Every structure is written in C-alpha cells, then in structure tokens.
Amino acid sequence: MAQLGEIGGVPYFELPSTSKTFSTSSEYYSALADMHLQHLSFQRNQAVKSSEDCRRKYIARQLFRGVASSKHGVGSPDTDSGPFKLWCDDFRPANILVDADHRIVGVVDWEFTYAAPAEFSYSPPWWLLLVMPEEWPAGLDDWAAKYEPRLKTFLRAIEAKERDFIDQGRLDQTQVLSTHMRRSWETGDFWLAYAARKSWAFDGIFWRTLDQRFFGDNVGGPMERLKLLPLKQVSAIEGFVERKMREKEESIADGSEMERH
C-alpha cells in the first residue's frame, strides 16, 4: 500500500486505513484486487502504453475483482480463516547479514512485515533468480523455465534441513514448508499470490496464467472476456480509456516542457 501511495499516485484516503484488519484471506485478496484497479485509475504517468493496453489492464483488473469478491474467492478454503503467517513483502537475500564464514548473523529491513494469508508463506521465494518475474528481460515464460531447476535445488536443501530438524525435535511435521512450496508452484498458486501482491506485475501474470485458471480457454484474447463483465463496467470502459490516454498525452507534454527548461 505504501508504494501505491508514494509511487502509484493513489490518494491515501482511497486505500484501506492503516488500522484496518481482515478476518479472512478472502477479504484481503478482495481488497488487493480493488487496489489494483485504483492503481491503474490514479497513476497518471506510464500507467498505459496505448488504448489497447489500457483496455487489457482494465478488463483484467475488473475480472480479478469479480472473482476475488465472489462467494468462493480466490484463496484456499483450507486457510481462509488462518493461520495468518508473519510475512515481509520485501524480503530477499539483501536483507540477510552473514559473517566471514557465511553464517547468518542477522536479518534487517522488516518495515513491510505484517500478518498475511498462509498462501504467501507457502509460495516458494521469487528471489531464487534474484530478478523479479516482471523485470526478467526475456519474459515470464523464460523466467519460469529458468526458475524451475533452481527451485528443485532449493527444495532439496530445504527438505534436508527439515528432516534434520524433525529428527532433533526442533520441527513438527505440520511446520514443514517444502511440501507447501512444491504444491504452490505445481498448482499455479505461486502466480496467484504473486500477482495479488504486486500490482506492477499483475497484467502479464493475469493473461498468462490466471485468465485460464478462472475462466477457461480464451481464443479471442482480452476483448473476448469483456462479455464476462457486468454491463456497468462494460459501459465505463471507453470513458476510462479516454481519460487514461488524455493523461498519457498530458504527461508527455509536461515532460517535453520540462526538457525545454
């Protein structure tokens, strides 16, 4: 939420209050889906590349909002009411301090930590490739192809350590993460949790993975999905596109004016 306000241009009064809590994962996923649309709506600069791109993003976000707010939601019914695990959105190797013998001596930068849906913790870490999927130059398919063998290596190491800890009585079988992480990757839950958390990465992941997951085969592309939206949202799309294209032109004009000075 902090980035949506600071970088995405979303007014803070449009975002959930900092004191707001959610009783279920479904409620939180629904709030995230709402924020994805707010991000697209309020970000003026570099929000869309073209009118077609704007339509794709609008349709994807409205579809996801609809699924997330539906009776069954998008999360797992097994963990909808908890447990809610401690989670740091910005956690990566750069957060970990090691000594000269490569022993971990500290973990820093916990400012984005909160109690999150279990699916977030059950997802394998994206940082096994050190580059986020949406920033991978060769695209999401190539990222996934390169990521999978690293994930297998990572899970083998995790499983070995889990077995040691179980034998020592330091870990209970119910606390094993490797099984959840493997299942998350195999079922596509990894992509669902990642797209829900990251508005800037959402669009590519939605059309690559989530569209088919929730709505089946799509031979007609994004515009084929327009018929799945409520009439009110369909009626609003062209006005939304016109506004975003006008903002795009205004931002280009502002940039040109600044360059002249």
C-alpha positions as CSV (number, residue, x, y, z in Angstrom):
1,M,0.0,0.0,0.0
2,A,2.9,2.4,0.7
3,Q,4.2,2.1,-2.8
4,L,0.7,2.7,-4.3
5,G,0.5,6.0,-2.4
6,E,4.1,7.1,-2.9
7,I,4.7,5.9,-6.5
8,G,1.3,4.9,-7.9
9,G,-0.4,8.2,-7.1
10,V,-3.3,6.6,-5.2
11,P,-4.6,9.1,-2.6
12,Y,-4.2,7.6,0.9
13,F,-7.8,8.2,1.7
14,E,-8.7,5.8,-1.1
15,L,-6.6,3.0,0.4
16,P,-7.6,0.9,3.4
17,S,-6.8,2.5,6.7
18,T,-3.5,1.6,8.4
19,S,-5.6,0.3,11.3
20,K,-7.8,-1.9,9.0
21,T,-7.7,-5.6,9.7
22,F,-9.1,-8.5,7.7
23,S,-10.8,-11.5,9.3
24,T,-10.2,-13.8,6.3
25,S,-7.8,-14.3,3.4
26,S,-10.7,-13.8,1.0
27,E,-11.3,-10.3,2.4
28,Y,-7.7,-9.4,2.0
29,Y,-7.5,-10.7,-1.6
30,S,-10.6,-8.7,-2.4
31,A,-9.0,-5.6,-1.0
32,L,-5.9,-6.2,-3.0
33,A,-7.9,-6.6,-6.2
34,D,-9.6,-3.3,-5.5
35,M,-6.2,-1.6,-5.0
36,H,-5.0,-3.0,-8.4
37,L,-7.9,-1.1,-10.1
38,Q,-7.2,2.0,-8.0
39,H,-3.5,1.9,-9.1
40,L,-4.5,1.8,-12.7
41,S,-7.0,4.6,-12.3
42,F,-4.9,7.0,-10.3
43,Q,-1.4,6.6,-11.7
44,R,-1.0,9.3,-14.4
45,N,2.5,8.7,-15.7
46,Q,3.4,5.5,-17.6
47,A,0.2,3.7,-16.5
48,V,-0.7,2.6,-20.0
49,K,1.2,2.3,-23.3
50,S,-1.8,2.5,-25.7
51,S,-5.6,2.4,-25.7
52,E,-5.4,-1.4,-26.3
53,D,-3.1,-1.8,-23.4
54,C,-5.5,0.2,-21.2
55,R,-8.4,-2.0,-22.2
56,R,-6.4,-5.1,-21.4
57,K,-5.5,-3.8,-18.0
58,Y,-9.0,-2.6,-17.2
59,I,-10.6,-5.9,-18.2
60,A,-8.0,-7.9,-16.2
61,R,-8.5,-5.9,-13.1
62,Q,-12.2,-6.0,-13.2
63,L,-12.3,-9.7,-13.8
64,F,-10.0,-10.3,-10.9
65,R,-12.0,-8.0,-8.7
66,G,-15.1,-10.0,-9.6
67,V,-13.5,-13.4,-8.8
68,A,-11.9,-12.1,-5.6
69,S,-15.1,-10.7,-4.2
70,S,-17.2,-13.7,-5.2
71,K,-18.6,-16.3,-2.7
72,H,-15.7,-18.7,-3.2
73,G,-13.0,-16.0,-3.6
74,V,-9.5,-16.8,-4.9
75,G,-7.8,-18.2,-1.8
76,S,-7.7,-21.7,-0.4
77,P,-10.7,-22.6,1.7
78,D,-8.4,-24.6,3.9
79,T,-6.6,-21.5,5.1
80,D,-9.2,-18.8,4.6
81,S,-9.6,-18.3,8.3
82,G,-6.0,-18.7,9.1
83,P,-3.3,-19.3,10.1
84,F,-2.0,-15.8,9.1
85,K,1.7,-16.0,9.0
86,L,4.3,-13.3,9.6
87,W,5.3,-12.1,6.2
88,C,7.7,-9.5,4.8
89,D,6.8,-8.3,1.3
90,D,10.3,-7.0,0.6
91,F,12.3,-10.0,1.9
92,R,15.2,-11.1,-0.3
93,P,18.9,-12.1,0.1
94,A,19.8,-8.5,0.5
95,N,18.0,-8.5,3.9
96,I,20.3,-11.2,5.3
97,L,23.6,-10.4,7.0
98,V,26.3,-13.0,7.1
99,D,29.8,-13.2,8.7
100,A,33.1,-14.2,7.1
101,D,32.2,-17.9,7.5
102,H,28.8,-17.4,5.7
103,R,26.8,-17.8,8.9
104,I,23.7,-15.8,9.2
105,V,24.1,-13.2,11.9
106,G,21.1,-11.0,11.3
107,V,18.1,-10.1,9.2
108,V,17.2,-6.5,8.5
109,D,14.6,-4.2,7.0
110,W,11.4,-5.5,8.5
111,E,9.3,-2.4,7.9
112,F,6.9,-4.1,5.4
113,T,6.1,-7.0,7.7
114,Y,2.6,-8.0,8.5
115,A,0.3,-11.0,9.2
116,A,-0.6,-12.3,5.8
117,P,-2.5,-15.2,4.2
118,A,-0.8,-18.5,4.6
119,E,-0.5,-18.8,0.8
120,F,2.1,-16.1,0.8
121,S,4.4,-18.0,3.0
122,Y,3.6,-21.3,1.2
123,S,4.8,-19.8,-2.1
124,P,8.4,-20.5,-3.0
125,P,10.6,-17.4,-3.0
126,W,10.8,-15.5,-6.3
127,W,14.4,-14.4,-5.5
128,L,16.0,-17.7,-6.4
129,L,16.8,-16.0,-9.7
130,L,17.5,-12.6,-7.9
131,V,15.4,-10.8,-10.6
132,M,11.6,-10.4,-10.3
133,P,9.5,-12.1,-12.9
134,E,8.1,-8.8,-14.3
135,E,11.7,-7.4,-14.7
136,W,13.1,-10.5,-16.5
137,P,14.2,-9.3,-19.9
138,A,13.1,-12.4,-21.8
139,G,9.6,-12.5,-20.3
140,L,7.6,-14.6,-17.9
141,D,7.8,-17.9,-19.8
142,D,11.6,-17.8,-19.8
143,W,11.7,-16.7,-16.2
144,A,9.6,-19.7,-15.2
145,A,11.8,-22.1,-17.3
146,K,15.0,-20.8,-15.6
147,Y,13.4,-20.7,-12.2
148,E,12.1,-24.3,-12.0
149,P,15.5,-26.0,-11.8
150,R,16.7,-23.6,-9.2
151,L,13.5,-24.3,-7.2
152,K,14.2,-28.0,-7.3
153,T,17.6,-27.4,-5.9
154,F,16.3,-25.1,-3.2
155,L,13.6,-27.5,-2.2
156,R,16.1,-30.4,-1.9
157,A,18.1,-28.2,0.5
158,I,15.0,-27.2,2.5
159,E,13.9,-30.9,2.7
160,A,17.3,-32.0,4.0
161,K,17.3,-29.3,6.7
162,E,13.6,-30.1,7.6
163,R,14.4,-33.8,8.1
164,D,17.4,-32.9,10.4
165,F,15.2,-30.6,12.5
166,I,12.4,-33.1,12.8
167,D,14.9,-35.8,13.9
168,Q,16.2,-33.3,16.5
169,G,12.7,-32.5,17.7
170,R,13.1,-28.9,16.7
171,L,10.4,-29.0,14.0
172,D,7.0,-30.6,13.8
173,Q,5.7,-32.3,10.6
174,T,2.9,-29.7,10.4
175,Q,5.6,-26.9,10.1
176,V,7.2,-28.3,7.0
177,L,7.3,-25.7,4.2
178,S,8.8,-27.6,1.3
179,T,5.6,-29.6,0.6
180,H,3.5,-26.4,0.5
181,M,6.1,-24.7,-1.7
182,R,6.2,-27.5,-4.2
183,R,2.4,-27.6,-4.4
184,S,2.2,-23.9,-4.8
185,W,4.4,-24.0,-7.8
186,E,2.8,-27.0,-9.4
187,T,-0.8,-25.7,-9.0
188,G,0.0,-22.1,-10.0
189,D,-0.9,-20.8,-6.6
190,F,2.6,-19.1,-6.7
191,W,1.5,-16.9,-9.6
192,L,-1.9,-16.1,-7.9
193,A,-0.3,-14.9,-4.7
194,Y,2.4,-13.0,-6.6
195,A,0.0,-11.2,-8.8
196,A,-2.3,-10.4,-5.9
197,R,0.6,-8.8,-4.0
198,K,2.2,-6.9,-6.9
199,S,0.1,-4.5,-8.9
200,W,3.0,-3.7,-11.2
201,A,3.4,-7.3,-12.1
202,F,-0.3,-8.2,-12.3
203,D,-1.2,-7.8,-16.0
204,G,1.3,-10.2,-17.6
205,I,0.7,-12.8,-15.0
206,F,-3.1,-12.5,-15.3
207,W,-3.2,-13.1,-19.0
208,R,-0.5,-15.7,-18.9
209,T,-1.9,-17.8,-16.0
210,L,-4.9,-16.5,-14.1
211,D,-7.3,-15.9,-17.0
212,Q,-7.3,-19.6,-18.0
213,R,-7.3,-20.7,-14.4
214,F,-10.5,-18.8,-13.5
215,F,-12.3,-18.5,-16.9
216,G,-11.0,-21.4,-19.1
217,D,-9.6,-21.3,-22.6
218,N,-9.6,-18.0,-24.3
219,V,-9.1,-18.0,-28.1
220,G,-10.4,-14.5,-28.6
221,G,-8.0,-12.6,-26.4
222,P,-8.8,-9.9,-23.8
223,M,-11.7,-8.4,-25.6
224,E,-13.4,-11.8,-25.6
225,R,-13.5,-11.5,-21.8
226,L,-15.4,-8.2,-22.0
227,K,-18.7,-10.2,-22.1
228,L,-18.0,-11.6,-18.7
229,L,-18.1,-8.2,-17.1
230,P,-21.2,-6.5,-15.7
231,L,-22.9,-4.1,-18.0
232,K,-22.0,-1.1,-15.8
233,Q,-18.3,-2.0,-16.1
234,V,-18.5,-2.5,-19.9
235,S,-20.3,0.8,-20.3
236,A,-17.5,2.6,-18.4
237,I,-14.5,1.2,-20.3
238,E,-14.3,3.6,-23.1
239,G,-14.6,6.6,-20.9
240,F,-11.9,5.2,-18.7
241,V,-9.7,4.6,-21.7
242,E,-10.2,8.1,-23.0
243,R,-9.2,9.6,-19.6
244,K,-6.1,7.5,-19.3
245,M,-5.0,8.3,-22.9
246,R,-5.6,12.0,-22.2
247,E,-3.4,11.7,-19.0
248,K,-0.8,10.0,-21.1
249,E,-0.6,12.8,-23.5
250,E,-0.6,15.4,-20.7
251,S,2.4,13.6,-19.1
252,I,4.3,13.6,-22.4
253,A,3.6,17.3,-22.8
254,D,4.7,18.0,-19.3
255,G,7.9,16.1,-19.9
256,S,8.6,18.0,-23.1
257,E,8.1,21.3,-21.4
258,M,10.5,20.3,-18.6
259,E,13.1,19.3,-21.1
260,R,12.9,22.8,-22.8
261,H,13.6,24.4,-19.5
